[in-house]
Structure formats: structure tokens, C-alpha cells
Amino acid sequence: MSQTPSVGRVVHYVSHGTPVREDGSQAYQSVCRAAVITEVGAWVPAVVRAPYISEDNVKLREVTEQWHPDACVLEVHNPTGLFFNTCKHHEPVEGRYLPGTWHWPERV
């Protein structure tokens, strides 16, 4: 990461979108939204063990929190209002960003 996140900086948050329906359609796509950094460094949930079935037939997964100095608390600007989210920074993979992450705005 060539830039350093700081409070007040504008970044892009990648929304999750809605799950794909059985017919292949999706109500809301995953898109970039404008966001402002409100806190730098955060505890972020991390899956320690993928979903599994316990001895009493309950689906479980182990989740713990890990400190990430590049994770930020964001004020995300949506067309329908604001929401706050804690997420990690993410560089693109094959030209795509992961939903639920933030990145620096592209230069235009």
C-alpha cells in the first residue's frame, strides 16, 4: 500500500450486494461506494475454522478477531443513507475488489 490511511481520507468501500437468486438475477450488485475513514486500525473478525457440523448436529464455525493496522472504520455513503463498517484494505485480484473491503479511489 503506497498511501497511509488517516482519519478524514476519502476511500472506496465495496458493497456486498445481495445474494444471487435461483433464476440467476441479483437485486443489488456489489459496487464501490464513497466512504470516509473515521478510525485507523481495527479488530476484524477472521474465520479460524470453516463451517462444520458439531457432534450434536449443529452447523458451527470458529471466528476470532485479529488486529489489522490497515483496517479502518468507515462512514459509507449510500444513495439511501449512511452506515458504518469496519473492514480491511484490499488490493485488486484480477481487476476485482472483494466485497466488504476498502481501497484507494482509482485515478481518473
Phi, psi and omega per residue, in radians:
M1 nan 2.073 -3.053
S2 -1.423 -0.387 3.135
Q3 -1.879 2.785 3.125
T4 -1.895 2.190 3.119
P5 -1.186 2.488 3.075
S6 -2.602 2.764 -3.100
V7 -1.038 2.328 3.113
G8 1.677 -0.225 3.128
R9 -1.243 2.527 3.087
V10 -1.583 2.299 3.123
V11 -2.350 3.102 3.037
H12 -1.887 2.312 3.023
Y13 -1.850 2.347 3.122
V14 -1.664 1.978 -3.112
S15 -1.187 2.783 -3.140
H16 -1.343 -0.547 -3.011
G17 1.283 -3.118 3.124
T18 -1.816 2.745 3.122
P19 -1.064 2.640 3.096
V20 -1.285 2.334 -3.137
R21 -1.374 3.016 3.131
E22 -1.060 -0.561 -3.127
D23 -1.434 0.044 3.102
G24 1.574 -0.085 3.138
S25 -1.501 2.909 -3.121
Q26 -2.506 2.212 -3.096
A27 -1.121 -0.807 -3.136
Y28 -2.281 2.218 3.100
Q29 -1.373 2.809 3.007
S30 -1.359 2.093 -3.088
V31 -2.369 2.828 3.066
C32 -1.385 2.386 3.079
R33 -2.176 2.567 3.068
A34 -1.177 2.475 3.133
A35 -2.583 2.708 3.101
V36 -2.087 2.322 3.113
I37 -1.275 2.187 3.116
T38 -1.899 -0.296 3.098
E39 -2.762 2.441 -3.133
V40 -1.916 2.372 -3.085
G41 1.462 2.197 -3.081
A42 -2.757 2.769 3.004
W43 -1.481 2.207 -3.074
V44 -2.137 2.350 3.101
P45 -1.066 2.463 3.090
A46 -2.373 2.285 3.131
V47 -1.329 2.090 3.130
V48 -1.507 -0.649 -3.122
R49 -2.416 2.215 -3.112
A50 -1.083 2.877 -3.138
P51 -0.897 2.398 3.131
Y52 -2.571 2.864 3.120
I53 -1.718 2.179 -3.121
S54 -1.365 3.065 -3.126
E55 -1.069 -0.536 3.126
D56 -1.660 0.427 3.011
N57 1.129 0.635 3.090
V58 -1.929 2.347 3.125
K59 -1.387 2.134 -3.086
L60 -2.260 2.880 2.926
R61 -2.644 2.533 3.138
E62 -1.618 2.219 3.130
V63 -2.235 2.362 3.063
T64 -2.287 2.982 3.092
E65 -1.892 2.487 3.097
Q66 -2.198 2.487 3.113
W67 -1.366 2.254 3.083
H68 -2.198 2.018 -3.131
P69 -1.160 -0.392 3.131
D70 -1.698 0.012 3.036
A71 -1.321 2.568 -3.096
C72 -2.374 2.660 2.936
V73 -1.563 2.214 -3.061
L74 -2.047 2.532 2.911
E75 -1.722 1.863 -3.036
V76 -1.656 2.295 -3.115
H77 -1.724 1.950 3.096
N78 -1.899 2.802 3.079
P79 -1.053 -0.456 -3.101
T80 -1.739 0.028 3.113
G81 2.504 -3.017 -3.111
L82 -1.756 2.607 2.914
F83 -2.544 2.817 -3.082
F84 -1.997 2.411 -3.074
N85 -2.586 2.555 3.037
T86 -1.851 2.209 -3.103
C87 -2.688 2.893 -3.116
K88 -1.616 2.752 3.023
H89 -1.296 2.569 -3.131
H90 -2.558 2.280 3.033
E91 -1.510 2.671 -3.092
P92 -1.177 2.558 3.033
V93 -2.063 2.075 -3.078
E94 0.931 0.692 3.076
G95 1.376 0.110 -3.113
R96 -2.152 2.565 3.069
Y97 -1.793 2.553 3.125
L98 -1.284 2.408 3.047
P99 -1.052 2.524 3.121
G100 1.425 0.311 3.111
T101 -2.190 2.979 3.066
W102 -2.116 2.761 3.059
H103 -2.653 2.883 3.098
W104 -1.247 2.492 3.122
P105 -1.055 2.522 3.108
E106 -1.212 2.571 3.086
R107 -1.397 2.323 3.119
V108 -2.170 nan nan
